[in-house]
């Protein structure tokens, strides 16, 4: 198995070739830390990099209100993903006994 690591701006990932796609993309805590203005760009980048039928695993904390000073997503953010990808599963939980969190599995449609 070959693994490559890249460091770049997650809203465009210019260091990754436009001709490469991935069967699996994993985000543990990146998306929910982005400013609201960058979230659509992030989703567009994931869509560009994910292969047809590819899986996108997303772990997030929730924040009931959009707040630039605190990380977290709202249900509206999750709806944005569902407009691009098929939601396969959702597992809600609590992180550190006080943060509402969830694992999502999305699949890129054919």
Biopython code that builds the backbone (N, CA, C, O; Angstrom):
import numpy as np
from Bio.PDB.StructureBuilder import StructureBuilder

atoms = [
    (1, "UNK", "N", (0.847, -1.167, 0.000)),
    (1, "UNK", "CA", (0.000, 0.000, 0.000)),
    (1, "UNK", "C", (0.896, 1.235, 0.000)),
    (1, "UNK", "O", (1.862, 1.317, 0.759)),
    (2, "UNK", "N", (0.567, 2.177, -0.849)),
    (2, "UNK", "CA", (1.314, 3.420, -0.941)),
    (2, "UNK", "C", (0.510, 4.524, -0.261)),
    (2, "UNK", "O", (-0.693, 4.658, -0.482)),
    (3, "UNK", "N", (1.188, 5.307, 0.565)),
    (3, "UNK", "CA", (0.558, 6.418, 1.259)),
    (3, "UNK", "C", (1.350, 7.677, 0.952)),
    (3, "UNK", "O", (2.578, 7.683, 1.045)),
    (4, "UNK", "N", (0.655, 8.737, 0.591)),
    (4, "UNK", "CA", (1.274, 10.031, 0.352)),
    (4, "UNK", "C", (0.687, 11.036, 1.338)),
    (4, "UNK", "O", (-0.515, 11.023, 1.606)),
    (5, "UNK", "N", (1.536, 11.901, 1.874)),
    (5, "UNK", "CA", (1.089, 12.962, 2.769)),
    (5, "UNK", "C", (1.331, 14.298, 2.095)),
    (5, "UNK", "O", (2.377, 14.522, 1.487)),
    (6, "UNK", "N", (0.340, 15.195, 2.210)),
    (6, "UNK", "CA", (0.425, 16.513, 1.618)),
    (6, "UNK", "C", (0.095, 17.550, 2.678)),
    (6, "UNK", "O", (-0.711, 17.299, 3.573)),
    (7, "UNK", "N", (0.711, 18.698, 2.575)),
    (7, "UNK", "CA", (0.354, 19.825, 3.424)),
    (7, "UNK", "C", (-0.042, 20.971, 2.508)),
    (7, "UNK", "O", (0.739, 21.408, 1.664)),
    (8, "UNK", "N", (-1.271, 21.454, 2.689)),
    (8, "UNK", "CA", (-1.780, 22.496, 1.810)),
    (8, "UNK", "C", (-3.045, 23.080, 2.425)),
    (8, "UNK", "O", (-3.501, 22.626, 3.475)),
    (9, "UNK", "N", (-3.602, 24.073, 1.777)),
    (9, "UNK", "CA", (-4.865, 24.686, 2.167)),
    (9, "UNK", "C", (-5.999, 23.735, 1.791)),
    (9, "UNK", "O", (-6.184, 23.430, 0.613)),
    (10, "UNK", "N", (-6.760, 23.266, 2.780)),
    (10, "UNK", "CA", (-7.795, 22.257, 2.507)),
    (10, "UNK", "C", (-8.947, 22.777, 1.660)),
    (10, "UNK", "O", (-9.787, 21.994, 1.218)),
    (11, "UNK", "N", (-8.999, 24.070, 1.430)),
    (11, "UNK", "CA", (-10.085, 24.592, 0.598)),
    (11, "UNK", "C", (-9.758, 24.541, -0.884)),
    (11, "UNK", "O", (-10.616, 24.845, -1.712)),
    (12, "UNK", "N", (-8.511, 24.155, -1.245)),
    (12, "UNK", "CA", (-8.218, 23.993, -2.672)),
    (12, "UNK", "C", (-7.187, 22.905, -2.972)),
    (12, "UNK", "O", (-7.214, 22.354, -4.072)),
    (13, "UNK", "N", (-6.299, 22.575, -2.070)),
    (13, "UNK", "CA", (-5.321, 21.486, -2.221)),
    (13, "UNK", "C", (-4.651, 21.477, -3.598)),
    (13, "UNK", "O", (-4.750, 20.501, -4.341)),
    (14, "UNK", "N", (-3.986, 22.548, -3.918)),
    (14, "UNK", "CA", (-3.318, 22.696, -5.208)),
    (14, "UNK", "C", (-2.153, 21.736, -5.399)),
    (14, "UNK", "O", (-1.752, 21.475, -6.533)),
    (15, "UNK", "N", (-1.593, 21.198, -4.293)),
    (15, "UNK", "CA", (-0.450, 20.295, -4.426)),
    (15, "UNK", "C", (-0.859, 18.906, -4.916)),
    (15, "UNK", "O", (-0.006, 18.112, -5.313)),
    (16, "UNK", "N", (-2.138, 18.617, -4.889)),
    (16, "UNK", "CA", (-2.618, 17.313, -5.348)),
    (16, "UNK", "C", (-3.060, 17.441, -6.801)),
    (16, "UNK", "O", (-3.843, 18.322, -7.155)),
    (17, "UNK", "N", (-2.550, 16.558, -7.617)),
    (17, "UNK", "CA", (-2.847, 16.599, -9.045)),
    (17, "UNK", "C", (-4.347, 16.541, -9.298)),
    (17, "UNK", "O", (-5.073, 15.804, -8.630)),
    (18, "UNK", "N", (-4.790, 17.308, -10.245)),
    (18, "UNK", "CA", (-6.201, 17.346, -10.637)),
    (18, "UNK", "C", (-6.648, 16.012, -11.249)),
    (18, "UNK", "O", (-7.845, 15.729, -11.296)),
    (19, "UNK", "N", (-5.702, 15.196, -11.714)),
    (19, "UNK", "CA", (-6.067, 13.926, -12.351)),
    (19, "UNK", "C", (-6.135, 12.766, -11.361)),
    (19, "UNK", "O", (-6.495, 11.655, -11.751)),
    (20, "UNK", "N", (-5.800, 12.994, -10.096)),
    (20, "UNK", "CA", (-5.816, 11.931, -9.092)),
    (20, "UNK", "C", (-7.115, 12.005, -8.292)),
    (20, "UNK", "O", (-7.534, 13.085, -7.875)),
    (21, "UNK", "N", (-7.746, 10.852, -8.082)),
    (21, "UNK", "CA", (-8.898, 10.779, -7.183)),
    (21, "UNK", "C", (-8.636, 9.688, -6.162)),
    (21, "UNK", "O", (-7.779, 8.827, -6.358)),
    (22, "UNK", "N", (-9.376, 9.736, -5.080)),
    (22, "UNK", "CA", (-9.169, 8.821, -3.957)),
    (22, "UNK", "C", (-10.464, 8.091, -3.636)),
    (22, "UNK", "O", (-11.556, 8.650, -3.740)),
    (23, "UNK", "N", (-10.320, 6.822, -3.239)),
    (23, "UNK", "CA", (-11.475, 6.009, -2.865)),
    (23, "UNK", "C", (-11.968, 6.331, -1.459)),
    (23, "UNK", "O", (-13.126, 6.082, -1.124)),
    (24, "UNK", "N", (-11.070, 6.889, -0.634)),
    (24, "UNK", "CA", (-11.425, 7.220, 0.747)),
    (24, "UNK", "C", (-10.778, 8.544, 1.126)),
    (24, "UNK", "O", (-9.584, 8.752, 0.912)),
    (25, "UNK", "N", (-11.578, 9.427, 1.686)),
    (25, "UNK", "CA", (-11.085, 10.666, 2.278)),
    (25, "UNK", "C", (-11.609, 10.705, 3.704)),
    (25, "UNK", "O", (-12.795, 10.481, 3.945)),
    (26, "UNK", "N", (-10.715, 10.992, 4.652)),
    (26, "UNK", "CA", (-11.047, 10.994, 6.075)),
    (26, "UNK", "C", (-10.789, 12.383, 6.655)),
    (26, "UNK", "O", (-9.713, 12.951, 6.472)),
    (27, "UNK", "N", (-11.768, 12.913, 7.342)),
    (27, "UNK", "CA", (-11.635, 14.200, 8.021)),
    (27, "UNK", "C", (-12.033, 14.004, 9.476)),
    (27, "UNK", "O", (-13.195, 13.744, 9.791)),
    (28, "UNK", "N", (-11.048, 14.134, 10.352)),
    (28, "UNK", "CA", (-11.317, 14.065, 11.789)),
    (28, "UNK", "C", (-11.007, 15.432, 12.373)),
    (28, "UNK", "O", (-9.898, 15.671, 12.851)),
    (29, "UNK", "N", (-11.973, 16.320, 12.335)),
    (29, "UNK", "CA", (-11.835, 17.594, 13.001)),
    (29, "UNK", "C", (-11.360, 18.762, 12.170)),
    (29, "UNK", "O", (-11.111, 19.831, 12.726)),
    (30, "UNK", "N", (-11.222, 18.613, 10.880)),
    (30, "UNK", "CA", (-10.777, 19.731, 10.050)),
    (30, "UNK", "C", (-11.957, 20.634, 9.667)),
    (30, "UNK", "O", (-11.928, 21.840, 9.911)),
    (31, "UNK", "N", (-12.981, 20.047, 9.073)),
    (31, "UNK", "CA", (-14.100, 20.828, 8.550)),
    (31, "UNK", "C", (-14.722, 21.718, 9.617)),
    (31, "UNK", "O", (-14.993, 22.892, 9.366)),
    (32, "UNK", "N", (-14.951, 21.167, 10.807)),
    (32, "UNK", "CA", (-15.653, 21.970, 11.821)),
    (32, "UNK", "C", (-14.812, 23.118, 12.380)),
    (32, "UNK", "O", (-15.321, 23.953, 13.128)),
    (33, "UNK", "N", (-13.530, 23.163, 12.021)),
    (33, "UNK", "CA", (-12.686, 24.266, 12.436)),
    (33, "UNK", "C", (-12.553, 25.371, 11.398)),
    (33, "UNK", "O", (-11.975, 26.422, 11.675)),
    (34, "UNK", "N", (-13.087, 25.135, 10.208)),
    (34, "UNK", "CA", (-12.989, 26.135, 9.140)),
    (34, "UNK", "C", (-13.969, 27.277, 9.354)),
    (34, "UNK", "O", (-15.060, 27.072, 9.886)),
    (35, "UNK", "N", (-13.583, 28.487, 8.938)),
    (35, "UNK", "CA", (-14.555, 29.587, 8.957)),
    (35, "UNK", "C", (-15.706, 29.279, 8.002)),
    (35, "UNK", "O", (-15.525, 28.573, 7.010)),
    (36, "UNK", "N", (-16.860, 29.798, 8.297)),
    (36, "UNK", "CA", (-18.053, 29.554, 7.485)),
    (36, "UNK", "C", (-17.804, 29.866, 6.008)),
    (36, "UNK", "O", (-18.297, 29.145, 5.141)),
    (37, "UNK", "N", (-17.050, 30.923, 5.708)),
    (37, "UNK", "CA", (-16.825, 31.357, 4.321)),
    (37, "UNK", "C", (-16.022, 30.331, 3.510)),
    (37, "UNK", "O", (-16.061, 30.368, 2.280)),
    (38, "UNK", "N", (-15.300, 29.423, 4.165)),
    (38, "UNK", "CA", (-14.464, 28.443, 3.458)),
    (38, "UNK", "C", (-15.109, 27.065, 3.321)),
    (38, "UNK", "O", (-14.544, 26.195, 2.657)),
    (39, "UNK", "N", (-16.243, 26.848, 3.912)),
    (39, "UNK", "CA", (-16.821, 25.496, 3.951)),
    (39, "UNK", "C", (-17.303, 25.002, 2.591)),
    (39, "UNK", "O", (-17.135, 23.823, 2.283)),
    (40, "UNK", "N", (-17.886, 25.852, 1.782)),
    (40, "UNK", "CA", (-18.324, 25.435, 0.445)),
    (40, "UNK", "C", (-17.106, 25.099, -0.414)),
    (40, "UNK", "O", (-17.134, 24.133, -1.176)),
    (41, "UNK", "N", (-16.040, 25.890, -0.296)),
    (41, "UNK", "CA", (-14.809, 25.598, -1.050)),
    (41, "UNK", "C", (-14.238, 24.243, -0.634)),
    (41, "UNK", "O", (-13.743, 23.495, -1.477)),
    (42, "UNK", "N", (-14.305, 23.926, 0.650)),
    (42, "UNK", "CA", (-13.826, 22.643, 1.152)),
    (42, "UNK", "C", (-14.637, 21.497, 0.539)),
    (42, "UNK", "O", (-14.067, 20.512, 0.068)),
    (43, "UNK", "N", (-15.953, 21.628, 0.547)),
    (43, "UNK", "CA", (-16.821, 20.579, -0.019)),
    (43, "UNK", "C", (-16.520, 20.399, -1.505)),
    (43, "UNK", "O", (-16.485, 19.268, -1.992)),
    (44, "UNK", "N", (-16.307, 21.484, -2.224)),
    (44, "UNK", "CA", (-15.959, 21.411, -3.645)),
    (44, "UNK", "C", (-14.641, 20.678, -3.844)),
    (44, "UNK", "O", (-14.510, 19.885, -4.776)),
    (45, "UNK", "N", (-13.670, 20.930, -2.988)),
    (45, "UNK", "CA", (-12.373, 20.253, -3.077)),
    (45, "UNK", "C", (-12.510, 18.760, -2.801)),
    (45, "UNK", "O", (-11.930, 17.944, -3.518)),
    (46, "UNK", "N", (-13.267, 18.395, -1.775)),
    (46, "UNK", "CA", (-13.494, 16.970, -1.483)),
    (46, "UNK", "C", (-14.175, 16.311, -2.673)),
    (46, "UNK", "O", (-13.799, 15.204, -3.058)),
    (47, "UNK", "N", (-15.157, 16.959, -3.255)),
    (47, "UNK", "CA", (-15.858, 16.406, -4.413)),
    (47, "UNK", "C", (-14.903, 16.186, -5.591)),
    (47, "UNK", "O", (-15.008, 15.184, -6.298)),
    (48, "UNK", "N", (-13.987, 17.111, -5.798)),
    (48, "UNK", "CA", (-13.005, 16.982, -6.889)),
    (48, "UNK", "C", (-12.066, 15.798, -6.658)),
    (48, "UNK", "O", (-11.693, 15.108, -7.607)),
    (49, "UNK", "N", (-11.689, 15.561, -5.418)),
    (49, "UNK", "CA", (-10.685, 14.532, -5.111)),
    (49, "UNK", "C", (-11.262, 13.136, -4.876)),
    (49, "UNK", "O", (-10.535, 12.147, -4.970)),
    (50, "UNK", "N", (-12.542, 13.044, -4.576)),
    (50, "UNK", "CA", (-13.146, 11.750, -4.264)),
    (50, "UNK", "C", (-13.573, 11.040, -5.548)),
    (50, "UNK", "O", (-14.237, 11.631, -6.399)),
    (51, "UNK", "N", (-13.189, 9.774, -5.682)),
    (51, "UNK", "CA", (-13.551, 9.007, -6.874)),
    (51, "UNK", "C", (-15.047, 8.684, -6.871)),
    (51, "UNK", "O", (-15.701, 8.751, -5.830)),
    (52, "UNK", "N", (-15.576, 8.338, -8.034)),
    (52, "UNK", "CA", (-16.970, 7.908, -8.132)),
    (52, "UNK", "C", (-17.163, 6.715, -7.206)),
    (52, "UNK", "O", (-16.340, 5.800, -7.201)),
    (53, "UNK", "N", (-18.218, 6.712, -6.438)),
    (53, "UNK", "CA", (-18.498, 5.698, -5.419)),
    (53, "UNK", "C", (-17.513, 5.739, -4.263)),
    (53, "UNK", "O", (-17.538, 4.851, -3.410)),
    (54, "UNK", "N", (-16.639, 6.752, -4.208)),
    (54, "UNK", "CA", (-15.693, 6.882, -3.105)),
    (54, "UNK", "C", (-16.404, 7.236, -1.816)),
    (54, "UNK", "O", (-17.527, 7.739, -1.830)),
    (55, "UNK", "N", (-15.737, 6.966, -0.692)),
    (55, "UNK", "CA", (-16.297, 7.206, 0.630)),
    (55, "UNK", "C", (-15.600, 8.378, 1.300)),
    (55, "UNK", "O", (-14.373, 8.477, 1.288)),
    (56, "UNK", "N", (-16.386, 9.250, 1.875)),
    (56, "UNK", "CA", (-15.881, 10.372, 2.651)),
    (56, "UNK", "C", (-16.358, 10.183, 4.084)),
    (56, "UNK", "O", (-17.560, 10.198, 4.348)),
    (57, "UNK", "N", (-15.418, 10.006, 5.010)),
    (57, "UNK", "CA", (-15.739, 9.865, 6.430)),
    (57, "UNK", "C", (-15.460, 11.189, 7.119)),
    (57, "UNK", "O", (-14.379, 11.759, 6.972)),
    (58, "UNK", "N", (-16.429, 11.670, 7.863)),
    (58, "UNK", "CA", (-16.355, 12.982, 8.484)),
    (58, "UNK", "C", (-16.705, 12.875, 9.959)),
    (58, "UNK", "O", (-17.755, 12.344, 10.322)),
    (59, "UNK", "N", (-15.807, 13.391, 10.817)),
    (59, "UNK", "CA", (-16.079, 13.485, 12.247)),
    (59, "UNK", "C", (-16.146, 14.953, 12.610)),
    (59, "UNK", "O", (-15.229, 15.712, 12.299)),
    (60, "UNK", "N", (-17.223, 15.362, 13.266)),
    (60, "UNK", "CA", (-17.413, 16.778, 13.603)),
    (60, "UNK", "C", (-17.960, 16.955, 15.008)),
    (60, "UNK", "O", (-18.581, 16.065, 15.588)),
    (61, "UNK", "N", (-17.697, 18.151, 15.526)),
    (61, "UNK", "CA", (-18.387, 18.651, 16.717)),
    (61, "UNK", "C", (-19.497, 19.559, 16.223)),
    (61, "UNK", "O", (-19.369, 20.194, 15.176)),
    (62, "UNK", "N", (-20.574, 19.620, 16.968)),
    (62, "UNK", "CA", (-21.667, 20.518, 16.619)),
    (62, "UNK", "C", (-21.617, 21.768, 17.476)),
    (62, "UNK", "O", (-21.168, 21.742, 18.622)),
    (63, "UNK", "N", (-22.082, 22.850, 16.904)),
    (63, "UNK", "CA", (-22.251, 24.117, 17.594)),
    (63, "UNK", "C", (-23.585, 24.646, 17.107)),
    (63, "UNK", "O", (-23.758, 24.903, 15.916)),
    (64, "UNK", "N", (-24.514, 24.809, 18.008)),
    (64, "UNK", "CA", (-25.880, 25.195, 17.640)),
    (64, "UNK", "C", (-25.940, 26.522, 16.874)),
    (64, "UNK", "O", (-26.837, 26.735, 16.058)),
    (65, "UNK", "N", (-24.983, 27.404, 17.144)),
    (65, "UNK", "CA", (-24.980, 28.714, 16.489)),
    (65, "UNK", "C", (-23.677, 28.889, 15.732)),
    (65, "UNK", "O", (-22.629, 28.413, 16.168)),
    (66, "UNK", "N", (-23.741, 29.566, 14.605)),
    (66, "UNK", "CA", (-22.527, 29.890, 13.862)),
    (66, "UNK", "C", (-21.753, 30.907, 14.702)),
    (66, "UNK", "O", (-22.252, 31.995, 14.989)),
    (67, "UNK", "N", (-20.539, 30.545, 15.092)),
    (67, "UNK", "CA", (-19.720, 31.389, 15.954)),
    (67, "UNK", "C", (-18.283, 31.297, 15.478)),
    (67, "UNK", "O", (-17.672, 30.230, 15.547)),
    (68, "UNK", "N", (-17.736, 32.408, 14.995)),
    (68, "UNK", "CA", (-16.375, 32.413, 14.452)),
    (68, "UNK", "C", (-15.326, 32.090, 15.505)),
    (68, "UNK", "O", (-14.199, 31.733, 15.160)),
    (69, "UNK", "N", (-15.672, 32.207, 16.772)),
    (69, "UNK", "CA", (-14.703, 31.970, 17.834)),
    (69, "UNK", "C", (-14.714, 30.539, 18.360)),
    (69, "UNK", "O", (-13.841, 30.155, 19.139)),
    (70, "UNK", "N", (-15.690, 29.757, 17.942)),
    (70, "UNK", "CA", (-15.776, 28.377, 18.431)),
    (70, "UNK", "C", (-15.940, 27.425, 17.242)),
    (70, "UNK", "O", (-16.730, 27.688, 16.335)),
    (71, "UNK", "N", (-15.189, 26.319, 17.251)),
    (71, "UNK", "CA", (-15.378, 25.343, 16.170)),
    (71, "UNK", "C", (-16.723, 24.648, 16.303)),
    (71, "UNK", "O", (-17.345, 24.642, 17.366)),
    (72, "UNK", "N", (-17.141, 24.075, 15.215)),
    (72, "UNK", "CA", (-18.379, 23.311, 15.233)),
    (72, "UNK", "C", (-19.178, 23.526, 13.965)),
    (72, "UNK", "O", (-19.000, 24.515, 13.254)),
    (73, "UNK", "N", (-20.049, 22.593, 13.702)),
    (73, "UNK", "CA", (-20.929, 22.677, 12.540)),
    (73, "UNK", "C", (-22.368, 22.760, 13.009)),
    (73, "UNK", "O", (-22.688, 22.476, 14.163)),
    (74, "UNK", "N", (-23.217, 23.152, 12.091)),
    (74, "UNK", "CA", (-24.653, 23.154, 12.336)),
    (74, "UNK", "C", (-25.277, 22.102, 11.421)),
    (74, "UNK", "O", (-24.612, 21.560, 10.538)),
    (75, "UNK", "N", (-26.525, 21.827, 11.636)),
    (75, "UNK", "CA", (-27.229, 20.894, 10.744)),
    (75, "UNK", "C", (-27.232, 21.433, 9.316)),
    (75, "UNK", "O", (-27.222, 20.650, 8.366)),
    (76, "UNK", "N", (-27.246, 22.749, 9.148)),
    (76, "UNK", "CA", (-27.213, 23.344, 7.807)),
    (76, "UNK", "C", (-25.913, 22.984, 7.080)),
    (76, "UNK", "O", (-25.919, 22.778, 5.867)),
    (77, "UNK", "N", (-24.805, 22.910, 7.814)),
    (77, "UNK", "CA", (-23.538, 22.487, 7.199)),
    (77, "UNK", "C", (-23.629, 21.056, 6.683)),
    (77, "UNK", "O", (-23.130, 20.747, 5.601)),
    (78, "UNK", "N", (-24.257, 20.200, 7.447)),
    (78, "UNK", "CA", (-24.406, 18.794, 7.035)),
    (78, "UNK", "C", (-25.309, 18.699, 5.809)),
    (78, "UNK", "O", (-25.072, 17.873, 4.927)),
    (79, "UNK", "N", (-26.324, 19.524, 5.748)),
    (79, "UNK", "CA", (-27.205, 19.557, 4.574)),
    (79, "UNK", "C", (-26.401, 19.925, 3.332)),
    (79, "UNK", "O", (-26.656, 19.388, 2.254)),
    (80, "UNK", "N", (-25.432, 20.834, 3.466)),
    (80, "UNK", "CA", (-24.577, 21.190, 2.331)),
    (80, "UNK", "C", (-23.849, 19.964, 1.783)),
    (80, "UNK", "O", (-23.763, 19.794, 0.567)),
    (81, "UNK", "N", (-23.323, 19.106, 2.665)),
    (81, "UNK", "CA", (-22.682, 17.864, 2.216)),
    (81, "UNK", "C", (-23.688, 16.968, 1.502)),
    (81, "UNK", "O", (-23.371, 16.362, 0.478)),
    (82, "UNK", "N", (-24.901, 16.887, 2.045)),
    (82, "UNK", "CA", (-25.917, 16.005, 1.477)),
    (82, "UNK", "C", (-26.405, 16.467, 0.109)),
    (82, "UNK", "O", (-27.020, 15.689, -0.619)),
    (83, "UNK", "N", (-26.144, 17.700, -0.247)),
    (83, "UNK", "CA", (-26.496, 18.181, -1.586)),
    (83, "UNK", "C", (-25.509, 17.695, -2.634)),
    (83, "UNK", "O", (-25.818, 17.676, -3.825)),
    (84, "UNK", "N", (-24.315, 17.300, -2.186)),
    (84, "UNK", "CA", (-23.264, 16.861, -3.099)),
    (84, "UNK", "C", (-23.047, 15.344, -3.024)),
    (84, "UNK", "O", (-22.804, 14.694, -4.041)),
    (85, "UNK", "N", (-23.136, 14.795, -1.820)),
    (85, "UNK", "CA", (-22.854, 13.378, -1.576)),
    (85, "UNK", "C", (-24.078, 12.682, -0.994)),
    (85, "UNK", "O", (-24.952, 13.325, -0.413)),
    (86, "UNK", "N", (-24.131, 11.378, -1.154)),
    (86, "UNK", "CA", (-25.179, 10.584, -0.515)),
    (86, "UNK", "C", (-24.742, 10.256, 0.906)),
    (86, "UNK", "O", (-23.664, 9.700, 1.117)),
    (87, "UNK", "N", (-25.582, 10.600, 1.880)),
    (87, "UNK", "CA", (-25.259, 10.252, 3.260)),
    (87, "UNK", "C", (-25.594, 8.784, 3.466)),
    (87, "UNK", "O", (-26.735, 8.366, 3.269)),
    (88, "UNK", "N", (-24.601, 8.008, 3.862)),
    (88, "UNK", "CA", (-24.773, 6.570, 4.079)),
    (88, "UNK", "C", (-25.116, 6.281, 5.534)),
    (88, "UNK", "O", (-25.978, 5.452, 5.824)),
    (89, "UNK", "N", (-24.430, 6.976, 6.453)),
    (89, "UNK", "CA", (-24.699, 6.726, 7.863)),
    (89, "UNK", "C", (-24.354, 7.943, 8.701)),
    (89, "UNK", "O", (-23.635, 8.848, 8.279)),
    (90, "UNK", "N", (-24.898, 7.921, 9.905)),
    (90, "UNK", "CA", (-24.630, 8.957, 10.903)),
    (90, "UNK", "C", (-24.656, 8.298, 12.265)),
    (90, "UNK", "O", (-25.589, 7.565, 12.593)),
    (91, "UNK", "N", (-23.626, 8.561, 13.060)),
    (91, "UNK", "CA", (-23.558, 8.028, 14.414)),
    (91, "UNK", "C", (-23.284, 9.192, 15.358)),
    (91, "UNK", "O", (-22.171, 9.714, 15.414)),
    (92, "UNK", "N", (-24.319, 9.592, 16.098)),
    (92, "UNK", "CA", (-24.187, 10.705, 17.034)),
    (92, "UNK", "C", (-23.535, 10.245, 18.322)),
    (92, "UNK", "O", (-23.679, 9.094, 18.735)),
    (93, "UNK", "N", (-22.817, 11.163, 18.949)),
    (93, "UNK", "CA", (-22.164, 10.852, 20.211)),
    (93, "UNK", "C", (-21.877, 12.115, 20.997)),
    (93, "UNK", "O", (-22.327, 13.207, 20.650)),
    (94, "UNK", "N", (-21.114, 11.938, 22.067)),
    (94, "UNK", "CA", (-20.693, 13.043, 22.909)),
    (94, "UNK", "C", (-19.202, 12.896, 23.149)),
    (94, "UNK", "O", (-18.730, 11.836, 23.561)),
    (95, "UNK", "N", (-18.471, 13.955, 22.892)),
    (95, "UNK", "CA", (-17.020, 13.973, 23.065)),
    (95, "UNK", "C", (-16.696, 14.704, 24.366)),
    (95, "UNK", "O", (-17.233, 15.780, 24.632)),
    (96, "UNK", "N", (-15.833, 14.126, 25.159)),
    (96, "UNK", "CA", (-15.394, 14.742, 26.428)),
    (96, "UNK", "C", (-16.563, 15.105, 27.337)),
    (96, "UNK", "O", (-16.490, 16.073, 28.094)),
    (97, "UNK", "N", (-17.619, 14.344, 27.261)),
    (97, "UNK", "CA", (-18.804, 14.493, 28.115)),
    (97, "UNK", "C", (-19.602, 15.785, 27.936)),
    (97, "UNK", "O", (-20.533, 16.036, 28.701)),
    (98, "UNK", "N", (-19.256, 16.612, 26.938)),
    (98, "UNK", "CA", (-20.046, 17.830, 26.787)),
    (98, "UNK", "C", (-20.167, 18.323, 25.349)),
    (98, "UNK", "O", (-20.964, 19.223, 25.088)),
    (99, "UNK", "N", (-19.409, 17.769, 24.408)),
    (99, "UNK", "CA", (-19.494, 18.227, 23.022)),
    (99, "UNK", "C", (-20.311, 17.238, 22.190)),
    (99, "UNK", "O", (-19.940, 16.072, 22.052)),
    (100, "UNK", "N", (-21.413, 17.712, 21.646)),
    (100, "UNK", "CA", (-22.222, 16.885, 20.761)),
    (100, "UNK", "C", (-21.401, 16.671, 19.497)),
    (100, "UNK", "O", (-20.939, 17.633, 18.883)),
    (101, "UNK", "N", (-21.219, 15.419, 19.110)),
    (101, "UNK", "CA", (-20.385, 15.092, 17.955)),
    (101, "UNK", "C", (-21.071, 14.031, 17.112)),
    (101, "UNK", "O", (-22.086, 13.460, 17.513)),
    (102, "UNK", "N", (-20.505, 13.774, 15.934)),
    (102, "UNK", "CA", (-21.067, 12.735, 15.069)),
    (102, "UNK", "C", (-20.032, 12.285, 14.047)),
    (102, "UNK", "O", (-19.176, 13.057, 13.615)),
    (103, "UNK", "N", (-20.136, 11.029, 13.678)),
    (103, "UNK", "CA", (-19.423, 10.447, 12.539)),
    (103, "UNK", "C", (-20.421, 10.357, 11.401)),
    (103, "UNK", "O", (-21.551, 9.905, 11.584)),
    (104, "UNK", "N", (-19.994, 10.790, 10.227)),
    (104, "UNK", "CA", (-20.806, 10.681, 9.017)),
    (104, "UNK", "C", (-20.042, 9.870, 7.980)),
    (104, "UNK", "O", (-18.819, 9.961, 7.870)),
    (105, "UNK", "N", (-20.774, 9.092, 7.238)),
    (105, "UNK", "CA", (-20.223, 8.430, 6.066)),
    (105, "UNK", "C", (-21.025, 8.893, 4.861)),
    (105, "UNK", "O", (-22.245, 8.742, 4.807)),
    (106, "UNK", "N", (-20.307, 9.461, 3.895)),
    (106, "UNK", "CA", (-20.922, 9.928, 2.658)),
    (106, "UNK", "C", (-20.302, 9.157, 1.492)),
    (106, "UNK", "O", (-19.165, 8.692, 1.567)),
    (107, "UNK", "N", (-21.065, 9.036, 0.432)),
    (107, "UNK", "CA", (-20.563, 8.392, -0.776)),
    (107, "UNK", "C", (-20.816, 9.318, -1.966)),
    (107, "UNK", "O", (-21.874, 9.936, -2.090)),
    (108, "UNK", "N", (-19.813, 9.388, -2.828)),
    (108, "UNK", "CA", (-19.972, 10.207, -4.034)),
    (108, "UNK", "C", (-20.815, 9.427, -5.034)),
    (108, "UNK", "O", (-20.482, 8.287, -5.358)),
    (109, "UNK", "N", (-21.888, 10.012, -5.523)),
    (109, "UNK", "CA", (-22.738, 9.293, -6.496)),
    (109, "UNK", "C", (-22.011, 9.043, -7.814)),
    (109, "UNK", "O", (-21.080, 9.759, -8.182)),
    (110, "UNK", "N", (-22.459, 8.023, -8.499)),
    (110, "UNK", "CA", (-21.884, 7.689, -9.815)),
    (110, "UNK", "C", (-22.387, 8.664, -10.833)),
    (110, "UNK", "O", (-22.031, 8.569, -12.007)),
]
sb = StructureBuilder()
sb.init_structure("model")
sb.init_model(0)
sb.init_chain("A")
sb.init_seg("    ")
for serial, (resi, resn, name, xyz) in enumerate(atoms, 1):
    if name == "N":
        sb.init_residue(resn, " ", resi, " ")
    sb.init_atom(name, np.array(xyz, "f"), 0.0, 1.0, " ", f" {name:<3s}", serial, name[0])
structure = sb.get_structure()
